């Protein structure tokens, strides 16, 4: 019993203890019977511990120890064809900031290695897990432009190897990969993105390994995939060649898919609030021009709200050097809101000038206008009984009358251009002298201009 396995020795001891009476009888009557009894015990022990023997039988069946699996099948001959079959399980995430996507898929390889052929009477294949995969040759396919990838290992490593009697092999693995997707945001959020996952052999050039889609266009299958912000328009495979200056040409396979963005989320989060802020800024056109606190606070509130919306959208986007479609809409809307504030500044300025001019005219007429001044220092025409003064006196500017009396008529040779310039200047002076009309014109001009902008914007980008 020297040199034997301690575990086996303990099992012998247990059997001897259980069969002590039988052993005593065998020794007394026949020594040959005693040795045959022990051979029978040893045979039973070997049948109980069969896991190790089955593994040895598998390796012997596939003759793994008889070949050098560091070399590819058919080394020195033509390129070994390796078919690829992909089933996309899910697209886990798409990041605009990082310009990448994460995909979980089943990657299946098909090739033939005659070194693993084995005799079989029923022509049935044998399936193994990842423990045998590490001992044979397999294609070194990797994902081009990938940032991270891993093989799932719950509860066991998600790897399957199926060997057929003629040496054909199926190698399947479940992988999650994060890969680069070069996105164009010039039409964001009314955009569509073309992304692709690229597969290629790392070590074997085209002369050693030929990658191809196993079943053509049917080699790419997808489960029912639903994304929160995108709609998958198309999934299709393609193939090509990649050239590396130091190592040569390599076969490359592409998993192409087109993503179209759902617009409804951005309509709720960006476009509708922006439209409401622009419309809210127009409310100031109907507020009395002398209500300075109300109109100023409304204008500042809409400007700050638009700034917050623009900042929120920019924070969720990559810092690109070109203008996006959403930037055009937001900044144009911001310009409309800002112009409404500038419009009131102009109205307030011309109103003050108009009332100060009337105040000066009243002083020249000898009227004590101290009671006609408002608390804020602005003259208000409704506080004065203007009926006691001739209308011609209030509407006549002495300076203008004297200027008109001393200035000769323009020569008629200048013609229509001077008359047109005079009419424009008279219109501007008329608006300046009647500042309340600026609000009246703004009530029409601002909505029409914004409505026209929306028609042009949505017709171009949608």
C-alpha positions as CSV (number, residue, x, y, z in Angstrom):
1,X,0.0,0.0,0.0
2,X,3.1,2.3,0.0
3,X,3.0,5.2,-2.5
4,X,-0.8,4.9,-2.9
5,X,-3.2,7.8,-2.8
6,X,-4.2,8.8,0.8
7,X,-7.9,9.1,-0.2
8,X,-7.8,5.7,-1.8
9,X,-6.1,4.3,1.4
10,X,-9.0,5.6,3.5
11,X,-11.6,4.1,1.3
12,X,-9.7,0.7,1.5
13,X,-9.8,1.0,5.3
14,X,-13.5,1.7,5.3
15,X,-14.2,-1.4,3.1
16,X,-12.0,-3.5,5.3
17,X,-13.9,-2.4,8.4
18,X,-17.3,-3.1,6.8
19,X,-16.3,-6.5,5.4
20,X,-14.0,-7.8,8.2
21,X,-15.9,-11.1,8.6
22,X,-15.9,-11.8,4.9
23,X,-12.1,-11.2,4.7
24,X,-11.5,-13.5,7.6
25,X,-13.3,-16.3,5.9
26,X,-11.5,-15.7,2.6
27,X,-8.1,-15.9,4.3
28,X,-9.0,-19.1,6.2
29,X,-10.3,-21.1,3.2
30,X,-8.4,-19.7,0.1
31,X,-5.8,-17.1,-0.5
32,X,-6.7,-16.8,-4.2
33,X,-10.3,-15.9,-3.1
34,X,-8.8,-13.2,-0.9
35,X,-6.9,-11.5,-3.8
36,X,-9.9,-11.7,-6.2
37,X,-12.0,-10.0,-3.5
38,X,-9.6,-7.0,-3.4
39,X,-9.5,-6.7,-7.2
40,X,-13.3,-6.5,-7.2
41,X,-13.2,-3.7,-4.6
42,X,-10.6,-1.7,-6.6
43,X,-12.8,-2.0,-9.7
44,X,-15.8,-0.6,-7.8
45,X,-13.7,2.4,-6.6
46,X,-12.6,3.3,-10.1
47,X,-16.2,3.2,-11.4
48,X,-17.3,5.6,-8.6
49,X,-14.6,8.1,-9.4
50,X,-15.4,8.5,-13.1
51,X,-15.2,12.3,-13.8
52,X,-11.4,12.3,-14.2
53,X,-11.4,9.3,-16.4
54,X,-14.1,10.8,-18.7
55,X,-12.0,14.0,-19.2
56,X,-9.0,11.9,-20.1
57,X,-11.2,10.0,-22.5
58,X,-12.3,13.2,-24.2
59,X,-8.8,14.5,-24.6
60,X,-7.7,11.1,-26.0
61,X,-10.7,11.0,-28.3
62,X,-9.8,14.4,-29.8
63,X,-6.1,13.7,-29.7
64,X,-5.4,17.0,-28.1
65,X,-1.9,16.0,-26.8
66,X,-0.9,14.7,-30.2
67,X,-1.0,18.1,-32.0
68,X,0.4,21.6,-31.6
69,X,-2.7,23.8,-31.3
70,X,-0.6,27.0,-31.2
71,X,-0.6,26.7,-35.0
72,X,-3.7,27.3,-37.1
73,X,-5.3,24.5,-39.1
74,X,-3.6,23.9,-42.4
75,X,-0.6,26.0,-41.6
76,X,1.5,26.7,-44.6
77,X,-1.4,26.2,-47.0
78,X,-4.3,28.3,-48.1
79,X,-6.2,30.6,-45.8
80,X,-8.6,28.9,-43.4
81,X,-12.2,30.1,-43.9
82,X,-13.9,31.2,-40.6
83,X,-17.6,31.9,-40.9
84,X,-19.2,34.4,-38.5
85,X,-22.8,34.4,-37.3
86,X,-24.1,37.1,-34.9
87,X,-27.3,37.4,-32.9
88,X,-27.8,40.8,-31.3
89,X,-29.4,40.4,-27.9
90,X,-29.7,44.1,-26.9
91,X,-28.4,47.6,-27.3
92,X,-27.9,48.6,-23.7
93,X,-27.0,52.3,-24.1
94,X,-26.1,55.0,-26.5
95,X,-24.1,58.0,-25.3
96,X,-23.9,61.2,-27.2
97,X,-21.4,62.7,-24.9
98,X,-18.9,59.9,-25.2
99,X,-20.0,59.1,-28.8
100,X,-20.3,55.3,-28.2
101,X,-22.8,52.5,-27.8
102,X,-23.0,49.3,-25.8
103,X,-24.2,46.1,-27.3
104,X,-24.7,42.5,-26.0
105,X,-24.5,39.8,-28.6
106,X,-23.9,36.1,-29.3
107,X,-20.8,35.7,-31.5
108,X,-20.5,32.4,-33.2
109,X,-17.5,31.1,-35.2
110,X,-17.5,28.2,-37.7
111,X,-14.4,26.6,-39.0
112,X,-12.9,23.1,-39.7
113,X,-10.0,21.6,-37.9
114,X,-9.3,18.1,-39.0
115,X,-7.0,17.6,-36.1
116,X,-10.1,17.3,-33.9
117,X,-12.0,14.8,-36.1
118,X,-13.0,11.7,-34.2
119,X,-14.7,8.4,-35.2
120,X,-18.4,8.2,-34.4
121,X,-20.9,5.5,-35.3
122,X,-24.0,7.7,-35.0
123,X,-22.4,10.9,-36.4
124,X,-23.4,13.0,-33.3
125,X,-21.5,16.1,-32.2
126,X,-20.0,16.6,-28.8
127,X,-20.5,19.8,-26.8
128,X,-18.0,21.2,-24.3
129,X,-17.7,24.3,-22.1
130,X,-14.8,26.8,-21.7
131,X,-12.4,24.3,-20.0
132,X,-11.7,22.5,-23.3
133,X,-11.7,25.8,-25.4
134,X,-8.4,26.9,-23.8
135,X,-6.6,23.8,-25.1
136,X,-7.4,24.1,-28.8
137,X,-6.8,26.7,-31.6
138,X,-9.6,29.2,-32.1
139,X,-9.9,32.4,-34.3
140,X,-8.6,35.6,-32.6
141,X,-11.5,37.8,-33.6
142,X,-11.6,41.2,-31.9
143,X,-13.7,44.3,-32.1
144,X,-12.2,47.3,-33.9
145,X,-12.6,50.7,-32.2
146,X,-13.9,49.0,-29.1
147,X,-13.4,50.7,-25.7
148,X,-14.5,47.9,-23.4
149,X,-15.7,44.4,-23.7
150,X,-16.1,41.3,-21.6
151,X,-17.4,37.7,-21.7
152,X,-20.3,37.0,-19.4
153,X,-19.4,34.6,-16.6
154,X,-22.6,34.1,-14.6
155,X,-23.1,31.4,-13.5
156,X,-20.4,29.9,-15.6
157,X,-18.4,31.4,-18.4
158,X,-20.8,31.8,-21.3
159,X,-18.7,29.9,-23.8
160,X,-19.8,26.8,-25.9
161,X,-17.7,24.6,-28.1
162,X,-19.3,22.0,-30.3
163,X,-17.1,19.5,-32.3
164,X,-18.5,17.3,-35.1
165,X,-17.0,14.0,-36.1
166,X,-15.6,15.4,-39.4
167,X,-13.7,18.2,-37.6
168,X,-16.2,21.0,-38.1
169,X,-16.4,23.3,-35.1
170,X,-18.9,25.7,-33.7
171,X,-17.5,28.2,-31.1
172,X,-20.1,30.5,-29.5
173,X,-19.5,33.2,-26.9
174,X,-21.8,35.8,-25.3
175,X,-20.1,39.2,-25.2
176,X,-20.9,42.8,-24.2
177,X,-18.9,45.4,-26.0
178,X,-18.7,49.2,-25.9
179,X,-17.6,50.6,-29.3
180,X,-17.0,54.0,-30.9
181,X,-19.7,55.5,-33.1
182,X,-18.8,58.7,-34.9
183,X,-22.0,60.8,-34.7
184,X,-23.0,63.9,-36.6
185,X,-25.0,66.3,-34.5
186,X,-25.6,69.0,-37.1
187,X,-29.3,68.1,-37.2
188,X,-29.7,67.2,-33.5
189,X,-32.3,66.3,-32.2
190,X,-33.9,65.7,-35.6
191,X,-31.0,63.4,-36.7
192,X,-30.3,59.9,-37.7
193,X,-27.0,58.2,-36.7
194,X,-25.1,55.4,-38.7
195,X,-23.2,53.2,-36.3
196,X,-21.3,50.0,-37.0
197,X,-19.6,47.2,-35.0
198,X,-16.5,46.0,-36.8
199,X,-14.9,42.5,-36.4
200,X,-11.4,41.5,-37.5
201,X,-8.7,39.0,-36.9
202,X,-5.9,40.5,-34.8
203,X,-2.9,38.3,-35.8
204,X,-3.9,36.5,-39.0
205,X,-3.8,38.5,-42.3
206,X,-5.9,37.7,-45.3
207,X,-3.4,35.1,-46.5
208,X,-3.9,33.1,-43.3
209,X,-7.5,33.6,-42.2
210,X,-10.5,34.6,-44.3
211,X,-13.5,36.0,-42.3
212,X,-16.9,35.9,-44.0
213,X,-20.5,36.0,-43.1
214,X,-21.7,32.4,-42.6
215,X,-25.2,32.8,-44.2
216,X,-24.8,36.1,-46.1
217,X,-27.4,38.7,-45.0
218,X,-29.1,36.1,-42.8
219,X,-26.0,35.9,-40.7
220,X,-27.1,38.9,-38.6
221,X,-30.2,38.3,-36.4
222,X,-31.7,40.6,-33.8
223,X,-34.1,40.1,-30.9
224,X,-36.9,42.6,-30.3
225,X,-34.9,45.7,-29.4
226,X,-36.6,48.8,-27.9
227,X,-34.7,52.0,-27.1
228,X,-35.8,55.0,-25.1
229,X,-34.6,57.7,-27.4
230,X,-34.0,55.9,-30.7
231,X,-35.8,53.8,-33.2
232,X,-33.7,51.2,-35.1
233,X,-34.5,51.7,-38.8
234,X,-32.2,49.0,-40.2
235,X,-29.7,46.2,-39.3
236,X,-27.5,44.8,-42.1
237,X,-24.1,43.1,-42.4
238,X,-21.3,44.0,-44.8
239,X,-17.7,43.1,-45.3
240,X,-14.5,44.7,-46.5
241,X,-10.7,44.8,-46.3
242,X,-8.5,46.9,-43.9
243,X,-4.9,47.8,-44.8
244,X,-2.2,48.2,-42.2
245,X,1.1,49.5,-43.5
246,X,3.2,47.1,-41.4
247,X,1.3,43.9,-41.6
248,X,-0.9,43.9,-44.7
249,X,-4.5,43.3,-45.6
250,X,-7.1,41.9,-43.2
251,X,-10.7,40.8,-43.6
252,X,-13.2,43.0,-41.8
253,X,-16.9,42.4,-41.1
254,X,-19.3,45.1,-40.3
255,X,-22.6,45.1,-38.3
256,X,-24.3,48.3,-39.5
257,X,-27.4,49.8,-38.0
258,X,-29.2,53.1,-38.4
259,X,-30.7,54.9,-35.4
260,X,-33.4,57.6,-35.8
261,X,-34.0,59.7,-32.7
262,X,-37.4,60.1,-31.2
263,X,-38.4,63.8,-31.2
264,X,-41.2,63.7,-28.7
265,X,-38.9,63.8,-25.7
266,X,-37.2,66.9,-26.9
267,X,-40.5,68.5,-27.9
268,X,-41.6,68.2,-24.2
269,X,-38.2,69.1,-22.7
270,X,-36.9,71.8,-25.0
271,X,-39.1,73.0,-27.8
272,X,-42.4,73.5,-26.0
273,X,-40.9,75.4,-23.1
274,X,-38.9,77.6,-25.5
275,X,-42.1,78.4,-27.4
276,X,-43.9,79.3,-24.2
277,X,-41.1,81.6,-23.1
278,X,-41.2,83.5,-26.4
279,X,-45.0,83.8,-26.3
280,X,-44.8,85.0,-22.6
281,X,-42.3,87.7,-23.6
282,X,-45.0,89.1,-25.9
283,X,-47.4,89.7,-23.0
284,X,-45.4,92.8,-22.2
285,X,-46.7,94.4,-25.4
286,X,-50.2,94.6,-23.8
287,X,-49.0,95.9,-20.5
288,X,-49.1,99.7,-20.0
289,X,-45.8,101.3,-21.1
290,X,-45.7,103.3,-17.9
291,X,-45.7,100.1,-15.7
292,X,-41.9,99.9,-15.6
293,X,-41.5,97.3,-12.9
294,X,-44.0,94.9,-14.5
295,X,-42.5,95.0,-17.9
296,X,-38.9,94.9,-16.8
297,X,-39.4,91.9,-14.5
298,X,-41.3,90.0,-17.1
299,X,-38.5,90.6,-19.7
300,X,-35.7,89.6,-17.3
301,X,-37.6,86.5,-16.2
302,X,-38.0,85.2,-19.8
303,X,-34.4,86.0,-20.6
304,X,-33.1,84.1,-17.6
305,X,-35.4,81.1,-18.3
306,X,-34.1,80.9,-21.9
307,X,-30.5,80.9,-20.6
308,X,-31.3,78.0,-18.3
309,X,-32.9,76.0,-21.1
310,X,-29.8,76.6,-23.3
311,X,-27.4,75.7,-20.6
312,X,-29.3,72.4,-19.8
313,X,-29.3,71.3,-23.4
314,X,-25.6,72.1,-23.8
315,X,-24.6,70.2,-20.7
316,X,-26.0,66.9,-22.1
317,X,-24.3,67.2,-25.5
318,X,-20.6,66.9,-26.6
319,X,-18.6,70.0,-27.1
320,X,-18.7,70.1,-30.9
321,X,-17.3,72.9,-33.0
322,X,-20.3,73.3,-35.3
323,X,-23.9,74.6,-34.9
324,X,-26.6,72.1,-34.1
325,X,-30.2,72.3,-35.2
326,X,-31.4,72.8,-31.6
327,X,-28.8,75.6,-31.2
328,X,-30.4,77.5,-34.1
329,X,-33.8,77.2,-32.6
330,X,-32.8,78.1,-29.0
331,X,-30.7,81.0,-29.9
332,X,-33.2,82.4,-32.4
333,X,-35.9,82.2,-29.7
334,X,-33.5,83.8,-27.2
335,X,-33.1,86.6,-29.7
336,X,-36.8,87.1,-29.9
337,X,-37.1,87.3,-26.1
338,X,-34.1,89.7,-25.9
339,X,-35.6,91.9,-28.6
340,X,-38.8,92.2,-26.6
341,X,-36.8,93.6,-23.7
342,X,-35.0,96.0,-26.1
343,X,-38.4,97.0,-27.5
344,X,-39.6,98.1,-24.1
345,X,-36.4,100.0,-23.6
346,X,-37.0,101.9,-26.8
347,X,-40.7,102.5,-25.9
348,X,-39.7,103.8,-22.5
349,X,-37.0,106.1,-23.9
350,X,-39.2,107.6,-26.6
351,X,-42.1,108.0,-24.1
352,X,-39.9,109.9,-21.8
353,X,-38.6,112.1,-24.6
354,X,-42.1,112.7,-25.8
355,X,-43.4,113.7,-22.3
356,X,-40.4,115.9,-21.6
357,X,-41.0,117.7,-24.9
358,X,-44.6,118.3,-23.9
359,X,-43.5,119.5,-20.5
360,X,-41.1,122.0,-22.1
361,X,-43.9,123.3,-24.3
362,X,-46.2,123.7,-21.3
363,X,-43.5,125.7,-19.5
364,X,-43.0,128.0,-22.5
365,X,-46.8,128.6,-22.4
366,X,-46.6,129.7,-18.8
367,X,-48.4,126.7,-17.4
368,X,-47.2,125.5,-13.9
369,X,-46.6,121.8,-14.6
370,X,-45.3,120.9,-11.2
371,X,-48.5,119.1,-10.4
372,X,-48.2,117.1,-13.7
373,X,-45.0,115.3,-12.7
374,X,-45.4,111.7,-11.6
375,X,-43.6,110.2,-8.6
376,X,-41.0,108.7,-10.9
377,X,-40.1,112.0,-12.5
378,X,-41.8,111.3,-15.8
379,X,-44.5,113.6,-17.2
380,X,-47.8,111.9,-17.8
381,X,-50.1,113.6,-20.3
382,X,-53.3,112.2,-18.8
383,X,-52.6,114.2,-15.6
384,X,-53.1,117.5,-17.4
385,X,-56.2,119.2,-18.7
386,X,-54.9,119.6,-22.3
387,X,-58.3,121.0,-23.4
388,X,-57.3,124.4,-22.1
389,X,-54.5,124.7,-24.6
390,X,-54.8,125.0,-28.3
391,X,-54.0,121.7,-30.0
392,X,-51.8,123.5,-32.5
393,X,-49.6,124.8,-29.7
394,X,-49.0,121.3,-28.3
395,X,-48.2,119.7,-31.6
396,X,-46.0,122.4,-32.9
397,X,-42.3,122.4,-32.2
398,X,-40.9,125.9,-32.3
399,X,-37.5,124.6,-33.5
400,X,-39.1,122.6,-36.3
401,X,-41.2,125.5,-37.3
402,X,-38.3,127.9,-37.4
403,X,-36.2,125.3,-39.3
404,X,-38.9,124.8,-41.8
405,X,-39.3,128.5,-42.3
406,X,-35.6,129.1,-42.9
407,X,-34.7,126.0,-44.9
408,X,-35.3,126.4,-48.6
409,X,-37.1,123.7,-50.6
410,X,-34.9,120.9,-51.9
411,X,-34.1,121.1,-55.5
412,X,-36.4,118.9,-57.6
413,X,-33.5,117.4,-59.5
414,X,-33.0,114.9,-56.7
415,X,-36.4,113.6,-57.3
416,X,-38.0,110.5,-55.9
417,X,-35.0,109.4,-53.7
418,X,-35.2,112.5,-51.5
419,X,-39.0,112.3,-51.3
420,X,-38.6,108.6,-50.2
421,X,-36.0,109.5,-47.6
422,X,-38.2,112.3,-46.3
423,X,-41.2,110.0,-46.0
424,X,-39.1,107.4,-44.1
425,X,-37.8,110.1,-41.8
426,X,-41.3,111.4,-41.3
427,X,-42.5,108.0,-40.4
428,X,-39.7,107.5,-37.9
429,X,-40.4,110.9,-36.3
430,X,-44.0,110.0,-36.2
431,X,-43.3,106.8,-34.3
432,X,-40.9,108.6,-32.0
433,X,-43.5,111.2,-31.2
434,X,-46.2,108.5,-30.7
435,X,-44.3,105.8,-28.8
436,X,-47.4,103.9,-28.0
437,X,-47.5,102.7,-31.6
438,X,-44.3,100.7,-31.1
439,X,-46.2,98.3,-28.9
440,X,-49.1,98.2,-31.4
441,X,-46.7,97.3,-34.3
442,X,-44.8,94.8,-32.1
443,X,-48.0,92.9,-31.3
444,X,-48.3,92.0,-35.0
445,X,-44.6,91.9,-36.1
446,X,-43.2,89.6,-33.4
447,X,-45.8,86.8,-33.7
448,X,-45.6,86.9,-37.5
449,X,-41.8,86.8,-37.6
450,X,-41.7,83.9,-35.1
451,X,-44.3,82.0,-36.9
452,X,-42.4,82.4,-40.2
453,X,-39.2,81.2,-38.5
454,X,-40.9,78.1,-37.3
455,X,-42.2,77.3,-40.7
456,X,-38.8,77.6,-42.3
457,X,-37.1,75.7,-39.4
458,X,-39.4,72.7,-39.4
459,X,-39.5,72.5,-43.2
460,X,-35.7,72.3,-43.4
461,X,-35.0,69.9,-40.5
462,X,-38.0,67.6,-40.4
